[in-house]
Amino acid sequence: MHWSHSFYERQDALTGCYHSPIHPFHTALAARITAHRGRAGSLLELGAGGGQFATCAALLGHQVTALDLRARAGEQTRSLAVQHGVTVQTLTGDFYTLDPGGPFDTVCYWDGFGIGEDADQRFLLSRIARWLAPGGTAYVEVDTPWYWAGHAGFTQRTEGYTRTYGFDAEGCRMLDTYAPTDEDPFTQSLRCYSPADLRLLLPGTGLTLAEVWPGGSYDPEAGVYHPEVSLGEAMTFAAVLTPA
């Protein structure tokens, strides 16, 4: 079994991360996407997790389809949407194989791009291009190599688990390892890209990199997230992708 088929379920069971309420970050992100698109429309979110962003997008008038590998994610998303008086369509499956329908005006993928190797990324980007409606835009969050290389070795200890950041320099991959008390550790491993690296993936996918939005930076020692930093300090960036 690929690590992604168990990691997120175990992470949620350990931390409850997908049960968290909507954060102002989700609200601001949905507002930014809506403003950039100029209007609400049909929106597909890949790896929707607990549905926080999907619900915020629905609140702004988007017709949202939320796709996630975990069956429980759909339940969490629908519950959160109902709490806020909106409807989100949910799909369960692997977005490397499942067809979510469409076309969609907007496709979003936050926190998770980089599973597998470069060929897997090209394959997924090609699928996203086919899912986009004419004039559509995709927003894909990408981990930066410099952040993860600079923070490798950080360890957070809690009552129930230890979490450690790592970086595979040869493979250019971030490593996020949880070691629960009295259980085997489990690790998320995502390929990191600079904008220049990402551009090398795009030929033949049907997409082009239109803009780069620097993400924030998490200071693990202080436990503080800085939402606005320069690209050279950012832990991620959002790749704004349009049909080539």
C-alpha positions as a Python dict, from the first residue, in 0.01 Angstrom:
ca = {
    (1, 'M'): (0, 0, 0),
    (2, 'H'): (127, 348, -87),
    (3, 'W'): (196, 563, 219),
    (4, 'S'): (-73, 816, 115),
    (5, 'H'): (-346, 553, 158),
    (6, 'S'): (-288, 541, 533),
    (7, 'F'): (-98, 857, 633),
    (8, 'Y'): (-383, 1107, 633),
    (9, 'E'): (-623, 877, 815),
    (10, 'R'): (-362, 812, 1085),
    (11, 'Q'): (-270, 1180, 1104),
    (12, 'D'): (-634, 1277, 1158),
    (13, 'A'): (-683, 1005, 1422),
    (14, 'L'): (-376, 1128, 1606),
    (15, 'T'): (-422, 1506, 1579),
    (16, 'G'): (-783, 1569, 1479),
    (17, 'C'): (-655, 1807, 1212),
    (18, 'Y'): (-947, 1748, 975),
    (19, 'H'): (-1205, 1804, 1247),
    (20, 'S'): (-1094, 2162, 1310),
    (21, 'P'): (-1336, 2451, 1249),
    (22, 'I'): (-1296, 2698, 968),
    (23, 'H'): (-995, 2923, 1027),
    (24, 'P'): (-968, 3283, 899),
    (25, 'F'): (-695, 3149, 669),
    (26, 'H'): (-952, 2936, 482),
    (27, 'T'): (-1191, 3231, 453),
    (28, 'A'): (-918, 3458, 319),
    (29, 'L'): (-797, 3196, 71),
    (30, 'A'): (-1147, 3138, -68),
    (31, 'A'): (-1195, 3514, -99),
    (32, 'R'): (-863, 3551, -283),
    (33, 'I'): (-949, 3277, -530),
    (34, 'T'): (-1294, 3426, -593),
    (35, 'A'): (-1151, 3773, -646),
    (36, 'H'): (-883, 3639, -881),
    (37, 'R'): (-1143, 3450, -1085),
    (38, 'G'): (-1372, 3753, -1084),
    (39, 'R'): (-1682, 3553, -998),
    (40, 'A'): (-1802, 3234, -837),
    (41, 'G'): (-1837, 2924, -1053),
    (42, 'S'): (-1789, 2549, -1056),
    (43, 'L'): (-1494, 2453, -835),
    (44, 'L'): (-1320, 2121, -779),
    (45, 'E'): (-1100, 2078, -471),
    (46, 'L'): (-857, 1787, -471),
    (47, 'G'): (-757, 1645, -132),
    (48, 'A'): (-1030, 1841, 43),
    (49, 'G'): (-955, 1705, 391),
    (50, 'G'): (-1211, 1823, 644),
    (51, 'G'): (-1381, 2054, 396),
    (52, 'Q'): (-1285, 2387, 551),
    (53, 'F'): (-1182, 2553, 224),
    (54, 'A'): (-1461, 2382, 29),
    (55, 'T'): (-1721, 2518, 270),
    (56, 'C'): (-1575, 2869, 250),
    (57, 'A'): (-1586, 2854, -129),
    (58, 'A'): (-1949, 2739, -119),
    (59, 'L'): (-2033, 3027, 113),
    (60, 'L'): (-1903, 3262, -158),
    (61, 'G'): (-2134, 3108, -417),
    (62, 'H'): (-1918, 2843, -584),
    (63, 'Q'): (-2069, 2510, -682),
    (64, 'V'): (-1811, 2295, -504),
    (65, 'T'): (-1708, 1936, -562),
    (66, 'A'): (-1473, 1810, -289),
    (67, 'L'): (-1268, 1501, -372),
    (68, 'D'): (-1065, 1313, -112),
    (69, 'L'): (-910, 970, -76),
    (70, 'R'): (-1060, 915, 270),
    (71, 'A'): (-1426, 815, 301),
    (72, 'R'): (-1441, 992, 636),
    (73, 'A'): (-1335, 1317, 468),
    (74, 'G'): (-1661, 1329, 277),
    (75, 'E'): (-1858, 1287, 599),
    (76, 'Q'): (-1659, 1564, 767),
    (77, 'T'): (-1702, 1796, 469),
    (78, 'R'): (-2076, 1743, 440),
    (79, 'S'): (-2121, 1795, 813),
    (80, 'L'): (-1923, 2119, 811),
    (81, 'A'): (-2112, 2247, 507),
    (82, 'V'): (-2448, 2176, 672),
    (83, 'Q'): (-2335, 2363, 983),
    (84, 'H'): (-2277, 2668, 764),
    (85, 'G'): (-2594, 2634, 558),
    (86, 'V'): (-2438, 2537, 226),
    (87, 'T'): (-2409, 2226, 10),
    (88, 'V'): (-2086, 2066, -106),
    (89, 'Q'): (-2082, 1764, -335),
    (90, 'T'): (-1831, 1508, -209),
    (91, 'L'): (-1649, 1230, -393),
    (92, 'T'): (-1430, 958, -244),
    (93, 'G'): (-1143, 817, -443),
    (94, 'D'): (-794, 851, -581),
    (95, 'F'): (-775, 1153, -812),
    (96, 'Y'): (-507, 981, -1017),
    (97, 'T'): (-777, 733, -1130),
    (98, 'L'): (-1124, 870, -1044),
    (99, 'D'): (-1306, 1097, -1291),
    (100, 'P'): (-1472, 1383, -1098),
    (101, 'G'): (-1673, 1504, -1398),
    (102, 'G'): (-1661, 1868, -1493),
    (103, 'P'): (-1548, 2073, -1664),
    (104, 'F'): (-1474, 2310, -1376),
    (105, 'D'): (-1405, 2681, -1383),
    (106, 'T'): (-1158, 2638, -1098),
    (107, 'V'): (-949, 2349, -967),
    (108, 'C'): (-769, 2380, -631),
    (109, 'Y'): (-520, 2149, -467),
    (110, 'W'): (-388, 2262, -130),
    (111, 'D'): (-134, 2072, 80),
    (112, 'G'): (-42, 1747, -87),
    (113, 'F'): (105, 1804, -433),
    (114, 'G'): (424, 1603, -484),
    (115, 'I'): (305, 1250, -406),
    (116, 'G'): (513, 1011, -610),
    (117, 'E'): (771, 1107, -872),
    (118, 'D'): (790, 1371, -1146),
    (119, 'A'): (600, 1146, -1387),
    (120, 'D'): (313, 1124, -1137),
    (121, 'Q'): (300, 1502, -1111),
    (122, 'R'): (293, 1539, -1490),
    (123, 'F'): (12, 1285, -1511),
    (124, 'L'): (-195, 1467, -1250),
    (125, 'L'): (-133, 1807, -1409),
    (126, 'S'): (-247, 1665, -1743),
    (127, 'R'): (-569, 1545, -1578),
    (128, 'I'): (-625, 1886, -1419),
    (129, 'A'): (-587, 2049, -1762),
    (130, 'R'): (-860, 1822, -1899),
    (131, 'W'): (-1090, 1901, -1606),
    (132, 'L'): (-1068, 2277, -1660),
    (133, 'A'): (-1337, 2460, -1853),
    (134, 'P'): (-1223, 2701, -2126),
    (135, 'G'): (-1079, 3005, -1950),
    (136, 'G'): (-1047, 2810, -1625),
    (137, 'T'): (-767, 2835, -1370),
    (138, 'A'): (-600, 2584, -1140),
    (139, 'Y'): (-434, 2673, -810),
    (140, 'V'): (-183, 2416, -683),
    (141, 'E'): (9, 2455, -356),
    (142, 'V'): (369, 2338, -389),
    (143, 'D'): (624, 2276, -111),
    (144, 'T'): (952, 2464, -146),
    (145, 'P'): (1283, 2281, -104),
    (146, 'W'): (1454, 2565, 79),
    (147, 'Y'): (1207, 2574, 368),
    (148, 'W'): (1222, 2199, 432),
    (149, 'A'): (1599, 2181, 393),
    (150, 'G'): (1634, 2466, 641),
    (151, 'H'): (1404, 2312, 902),
    (152, 'A'): (1509, 1948, 877),
    (153, 'G'): (1566, 1800, 1220),
    (154, 'F'): (1301, 2002, 1403),
    (155, 'T'): (1125, 1781, 1657),
    (156, 'Q'): (796, 1850, 1834),
    (157, 'R'): (705, 1634, 2133),
    (158, 'T'): (351, 1605, 2265),
    (159, 'E'): (189, 1373, 2515),
    (160, 'G'): (78, 1128, 2248),
    (161, 'Y'): (338, 1151, 1971),
    (162, 'T'): (661, 1301, 1845),
    (163, 'R'): (668, 1484, 1512),
    (164, 'T'): (990, 1536, 1316),
    (165, 'Y'): (1066, 1738, 1003),
    (166, 'G'): (1314, 1591, 755),
    (167, 'F'): (1446, 1652, 405),
    (168, 'D'): (1568, 1403, 146),
    (169, 'A'): (1830, 1612, -36),
    (170, 'E'): (1891, 1362, -315),
    (171, 'G'): (1523, 1322, -395),
    (172, 'C'): (1433, 1684, -305),
    (173, 'R'): (1151, 1566, -81),
    (174, 'M'): (1005, 1696, 242),
    (175, 'L'): (957, 1435, 514),
    (176, 'D'): (699, 1480, 789),
    (177, 'T'): (713, 1194, 1039),
    (178, 'Y'): (477, 1117, 1327),
    (179, 'A'): (588, 868, 1592),
    (180, 'P'): (291, 784, 1817),
    (181, 'T'): (361, 646, 2161),
    (182, 'D'): (385, 265, 2141),
    (183, 'E'): (310, 259, 1765),
    (184, 'D'): (517, 247, 1448),
    (185, 'P'): (603, 588, 1300),
    (186, 'F'): (449, 700, 971),
    (187, 'T'): (579, 955, 722),
    (188, 'Q'): (452, 1190, 455),
    (189, 'S'): (699, 1234, 168),
    (190, 'L'): (631, 1503, -94),
    (191, 'R'): (848, 1614, -385),
    (192, 'C'): (947, 1980, -345),
    (193, 'Y'): (976, 2219, -640),
    (194, 'S'): (1093, 2572, -706),
    (195, 'P'): (890, 2766, -964),
    (196, 'A'): (1171, 2696, -1214),
    (197, 'D'): (1149, 2322, -1139),
    (198, 'L'): (772, 2329, -1180),
    (199, 'R'): (800, 2494, -1520),
    (200, 'L'): (1010, 2197, -1633),
    (201, 'L'): (716, 1966, -1553),
    (202, 'L'): (459, 2157, -1754),
    (203, 'P'): (544, 2099, -2124),
    (204, 'G'): (298, 1847, -2262),
    (205, 'T'): (55, 1877, -1969),
    (206, 'G'): (-166, 2142, -2128),
    (207, 'L'): (-92, 2393, -1854),
    (208, 'T'): (132, 2697, -1818),
    (209, 'L'): (250, 2876, -1503),
    (210, 'A'): (79, 3216, -1510),
    (211, 'E'): (162, 3343, -1159),
    (212, 'V'): (342, 3243, -841),
    (213, 'W'): (190, 3339, -505),
    (214, 'P'): (432, 3298, -212),
    (215, 'G'): (275, 3118, 78),
    (216, 'G'): (342, 3176, 445),
    (217, 'S'): (610, 3037, 671),
    (218, 'Y'): (569, 2835, 987),
    (219, 'D'): (823, 2893, 1263),
    (220, 'P'): (816, 2552, 1433),
    (221, 'E'): (1031, 2661, 1728),
    (222, 'A'): (792, 2945, 1819),
    (223, 'G'): (481, 2767, 1696),
    (224, 'V'): (386, 3075, 1493),
    (225, 'Y'): (263, 3091, 1132),
    (226, 'H'): (353, 3401, 933),
    (227, 'P'): (96, 3432, 651),
    (228, 'E'): (291, 3676, 435),
    (229, 'V'): (662, 3628, 361),
    (230, 'S'): (886, 3653, 55),
    (231, 'L'): (913, 3359, -183),
    (232, 'G'): (1264, 3286, -54),
    (233, 'E'): (1126, 3240, 300),
    (234, 'A'): (800, 3063, 211),
    (235, 'M'): (730, 2700, 297),
    (236, 'T'): (497, 2675, -3),
    (237, 'F'): (383, 2871, -303),
    (238, 'A'): (59, 2861, -497),
    (239, 'A'): (115, 2791, -866),
    (240, 'V'): (-154, 2967, -1069),
    (241, 'L'): (-195, 2748, -1379),
    (242, 'T'): (-389, 2825, -1695),
    (243, 'P'): (-446, 2627, -2016),
    (244, 'A'): (-140, 2637, -2243),
}
